């Protein structure tokens, strides 16, 4: 089996010769090559220059034996063509200078065609696919409607999501109007990435864990469902991964939405969670902080995860959230090689 087949086979719960592994934020600040570029360019400058974004996309593929690349982008530039002013401020992270707080703000949001409005990422996908030349698949991605909305409403990161929950509960009609616009943009964006050559897509719902199951069903689920239904209707053979953090009470609901793969964070036992979910591929779920520790600790924790699901078809090894900047590159190389060696089996061509 070729390296190019491993990840996509696992997404489809088909046999593999070794467990595939890729890592969220595998292109990022833990890599010296990335830091060298960031010394010259701001984050949005890298994202909006397709040649540079493609270069960053390939950095971890050239450095490690990973089984998939993920396009270098961010979940928030989608808000700019809708009419919001985005800035990444050192020390503060993303800032939205004109956050959405009322019906008039929502009415003013535009939903232009993603292939044109986010052309820089679509072109980065094309360039990355060309440069990968079939070596490994490329994953495209977007934030889910709820998580993108949290930034649009709060104006950045938040500890209590006061404005988000206020809009949800006090003005549900306005909330759903915002979610509907985001769902249209996000579905279009994912489809555009697939049409540019992405082999799979991931929907990041990083803040969904702040919702109760009841609120998830009422305020987020219908819009995530719309995104997934739209993408699967247009591209039924392209695997779709749904990932959230801190959402143990929501994973069984996630499955009903129809993703091919469910991403699981490190707070859950992978084998027990998979037993509950049943017939769906799973992705995860090493605590990313483990990668900052000793090689023996990395092997111990990775081995425990792999051993718990040994022999099951449809596991993609990943961290339970993004790699942190303090991660030694040597530990990433060690992890990738360990996963492959620990799970290697003979598989018919």
C-alpha positions in Angstrom: 0.0 0.0 0.0 1.3 3.4 -0.9 1.7 6.2 1.6 -0.9 8.1 -0.4 -3.6 5.6 0.2 -3.3 5.1 4.0 -5.1 8.2 5.3 -8.0 8.0 2.8 -8.5 4.3 3.4 -8.7 4.9 7.1 -11.3 7.6 6.6 -13.4 5.1 4.7 -12.8 2.4 7.3 -10.9 0.3 4.8 -7.8 -1.8 5.5 -4.4 -0.1 5.9 -0.9 -1.4 6.2 -0.2 1.0 9.2 -2.2 3.5 11.2 -2.1 6.8 9.3 -0.9 9.9 11.3 -1.2 13.6 10.7 -1.2 16.3 13.3 -3.3 19.4 13.8 -1.0 22.5 13.4 1.6 20.2 11.9 2.7 23.3 10.0 3.5 25.9 12.7 5.7 27.6 15.2 7.3 24.5 16.6 9.2 24.2 13.3 12.3 26.3 12.7 11.5 26.5 9.0 8.2 28.1 9.8 9.7 30.5 12.4 12.2 31.6 9.7 9.3 32.6 7.5 7.3 34.2 10.3 10.3 36.4 11.0 9.7 37.9 7.6 6.0 37.8 7.2 2.9 38.4 9.4 0.4 35.5 9.7 -2.1 37.0 7.3 0.6 37.8 4.8 1.6 34.1 4.7 -2.0 32.9 4.4 -2.8 35.4 1.6 0.3 34.6 -0.5 -0.5 31.3 -2.1 3.1 30.4 -2.9 4.1 31.0 0.7 1.0 29.2 2.1 1.9 26.2 -0.1 5.5 26.3 1.1 4.3 26.1 4.7 1.9 23.4 3.9 4.7 21.2 2.6 7.2 21.9 5.4 6.1 19.1 7.7 5.6 16.7 4.8 9.2 17.2 3.8 10.4 16.9 7.4 8.4 13.9 8.6 6.8 10.8 7.3 3.2 12.1 7.8 0.3 10.6 5.9 -1.6 13.7 5.0 -0.9 17.4 4.5 -3.3 20.1 5.6 -3.4 23.4 3.7 -1.9 26.3 5.6 -4.8 28.7 6.3 -6.9 29.9 9.2 -10.6 29.7 10.1 -11.2 33.4 10.4 -10.3 35.1 7.0 -13.7 33.8 5.8 -15.1 36.7 7.8 -13.3 39.4 5.9 -15.2 39.1 2.6 -18.4 39.0 4.7 -17.6 42.5 5.9 -15.7 42.1 9.1 -12.3 43.6 9.9 -9.8 41.0 11.0 -6.4 41.6 12.6 -4.0 39.2 14.3 -2.3 41.1 17.2 0.8 39.7 18.8 0.0 38.6 22.3 -3.7 39.0 21.8 -4.5 36.7 18.9 -7.3 37.4 16.4 -9.3 40.6 16.8 -12.5 41.5 14.9 -12.7 45.3 15.0 -16.4 45.5 14.1 -18.0 42.6 15.8 -21.5 41.4 15.1 -23.9 42.4 17.9 -27.4 43.1 16.5 -29.8 42.4 13.6 -28.5 45.3 11.5 -24.9 44.0 11.8 -26.1 40.6 10.6 -28.2 42.0 7.8 -25.1 43.8 6.5 -23.0 40.6 6.2 -22.3 39.5 2.7 -22.0 36.0 1.3 -19.8 36.2 -1.8 -18.7 33.1 -3.7 -15.8 31.5 -1.7 -13.7 30.6 -4.8 -13.3 34.3 -5.5 -13.5 35.8 -2.0 -11.0 33.4 -0.6 -9.0 32.9 -3.8 -5.7 32.9 -2.0 -6.5 29.7 -0.1 -8.1 28.1 -3.1 -4.9 28.8 -5.1 -2.8 27.5 -2.1 -4.7 24.3 -2.3 -4.0 24.0 -6.1 -0.3 24.7 -5.6 0.0 22.3 -2.7 -1.7 19.5 -4.6 0.6 20.1 -7.5 3.7 20.1 -5.4 2.6 17.1 -3.4 2.2 15.2 -6.7 0.3 12.4 -5.2 2.8 11.8 -2.3 0.1 12.2 0.3 -3.5 13.5 0.3 -4.2 17.2 1.1 -6.8 18.1 3.7 -8.8 21.4 3.3 -10.7 22.9 6.2 -12.9 25.5 7.7 -14.3 26.5 11.0 -17.8 25.3 11.8 -20.6 27.9 11.9 -20.7 28.0 15.6 -17.0 28.5 16.3 -16.6 31.1 13.6 -19.6 32.9 15.0 -18.0 33.1 18.5 -15.2 35.2 17.0 -17.5 37.3 14.9 -19.7 38.1 17.9 -17.1 38.4 20.7 -14.6 40.2 18.6 -11.9 37.7 19.4 -11.2 34.9 21.9 -13.4 34.8 25.0 -13.5 33.2 28.5 -17.2 33.3 29.1 -18.8 33.9 25.7 -21.2 36.4 27.2 -22.2 38.1 23.9 -22.5 34.8 22.1 -24.9 33.3 24.6 -26.7 36.5 25.0 -27.5 36.7 21.3 -28.5 33.0 21.2 -30.9 33.2 24.1 -32.2 36.8 23.8 -32.4 37.1 20.0 -32.6 33.6 18.6 -34.0 34.8 15.3 -30.9 37.0 14.8 -28.6 34.1 15.9 -30.1 31.8 13.3 -29.8 34.4 10.6 -26.1 34.8 11.4 -25.6 31.0 11.4 -27.4 30.6 8.1 -25.1 33.1 6.4 -22.0 31.4 7.9 -23.2 28.0 6.9 -23.7 29.2 3.3 -20.1 30.6 3.2 -18.5 27.7 4.9 -20.1 25.0 2.7 -19.2 26.9 -0.4 -15.6 27.3 0.9 -15.2 23.6 1.6 -16.6 22.7 -1.8 -14.3 25.2 -3.5 -11.3 23.6 -1.7 -12.4 20.1 -2.9 -12.8 21.4 -6.4 -9.3 22.8 -6.3 -8.0 19.4 -5.4 -8.4 18.8 -1.6 -8.8 15.0 -1.0 -10.6 15.4 2.3 -11.9 18.3 4.5 -12.1 18.9 8.2 -14.7 21.1 10.0 -13.2 22.6 13.2 -15.7 23.3 15.9 -13.1 24.3 18.5 -15.5 26.1 20.9 -18.6 23.9 20.6 -17.8 22.4 24.0 -19.2 25.5 25.7 -22.8 24.3 24.8 -25.0 21.9 26.5 -26.5 19.1 24.4 -29.8 20.9 24.4 -28.4 24.2 23.3 -26.3 22.4 20.7 -29.3 20.8 19.2 -31.2 24.1 19.1 -28.5 26.6 18.1 -25.7 24.9 16.3 -26.6 21.4 15.0 -29.0 22.6 12.2 -26.3 24.8 10.7 -23.5 22.3 11.0 -25.9 19.8 9.4 -26.5 22.1 6.5 -22.8 22.5 5.9 -22.2 18.7 5.9 -25.3 18.0 3.8 -24.2 20.5 1.2 -20.7 19.3 1.0 -21.7 15.6 0.9 -24.4 16.3 -1.8 -21.8 17.9 -4.1 -18.8 15.7 -3.2 -20.2 12.4 -1.8 -16.8 10.6 -2.2 -14.7 13.1 -0.3 -14.2 12.2 3.3 -15.4 14.8 5.8 -13.9 15.0 9.4 -15.9 16.7 12.1 -13.8 17.8 15.1 -14.7 19.5 18.4 -13.0 19.9 21.7 -14.5 19.5 25.2 -17.6 18.0 23.7 -18.0 14.5 25.3 -21.7 15.0 25.6 -22.1 15.9 21.9 -20.2 13.2 20.1 -23.2 10.9 19.7 -25.0 13.8 18.2 -22.1 14.5 15.9 -22.4 11.0 14.4 -26.0 11.7 13.4 -24.8 14.6 11.2 -23.1 12.1 8.8 -19.4 12.9 8.9 -17.1 10.2 7.7 -14.7 10.7 10.6 -15.1 12.1 14.1 -12.2 13.8 15.7 -11.8 13.2 19.5 -9.8 15.3 21.9 -7.5 13.9 24.6 -10.1 14.2 27.4 -11.8 11.0 26.4 -10.8 7.3 26.3 -10.5 6.6 22.6 -11.5 3.0 22.7 -14.6 3.5 24.9 -15.7 6.5 22.9 -15.4 4.5 19.6 -17.4 1.7 21.2 -20.1 4.2 21.9 -20.0 5.8 18.4 -19.9 2.5 16.5 -19.6 2.4 12.7 -17.6 5.6 12.0 -13.9 6.3 11.6 -12.2 8.2 14.5 -9.3 10.5 14.7 -7.2 11.2 17.8 -6.3 11.6 20.5 -2.9 12.3 22.0 -2.7 15.2 24.5 -0.6 17.7 22.5 1.4 18.6 25.6 2.7 15.0 25.7 4.8 15.9 22.7 6.7 18.5 24.8 7.9 15.8 27.2 10.5 13.0 26.9 10.7 10.5 24.1 9.8 7.6 26.5 6.7 9.5 27.6 5.6 10.1 24.0 6.0 6.4 23.2 4.2 5.3 26.3 1.1 7.5 25.7 1.0 6.8 21.9 1.4 3.1 22.5 -1.4 3.1 25.0 -3.8 4.8 22.5 -2.8 2.5 19.7 -3.0 -0.6 21.8 -6.5 0.3 23.0 -7.9 0.2 19.4 -5.5 -2.4 17.9 -7.1 -4.3 15.0 -9.9 -1.9 14.5 -10.3 -0.4 11.0 -10.7 3.3 10.7 -8.4 4.9 13.2 -6.4 8.0 12.2 -3.8 9.0 14.8 -3.6 12.7 15.7 -3.3 15.0 18.6 -6.4 16.0 20.5 -5.8 19.6 19.6 -3.1 21.6 17.8 0.6 21.1 18.4 2.0 23.7 20.8 5.0 25.9 19.8 7.2 24.4 22.5 7.1 20.9 20.8 10.6 19.6 19.8 10.7 18.6 16.2 12.5 15.5 17.2 9.4 14.3 19.2 7.2 14.8 16.1 9.6 12.6 14.0 9.7 10.0 16.8 5.9 9.9 17.2 5.2 9.5 13.5 7.8 6.7 13.1 6.5 5.0 16.3 2.9 5.0 15.1 3.9 3.4 11.8 6.2 0.8 13.3 3.8 -0.1 16.1 0.9 -0.7 13.8 2.6 -2.0 10.6 0.9 -5.1 9.1 1.1 -6.8 5.7 -1.8 -5.6 3.6 -2.8 -6.9 0.2 -2.2 -4.4 -2.6 
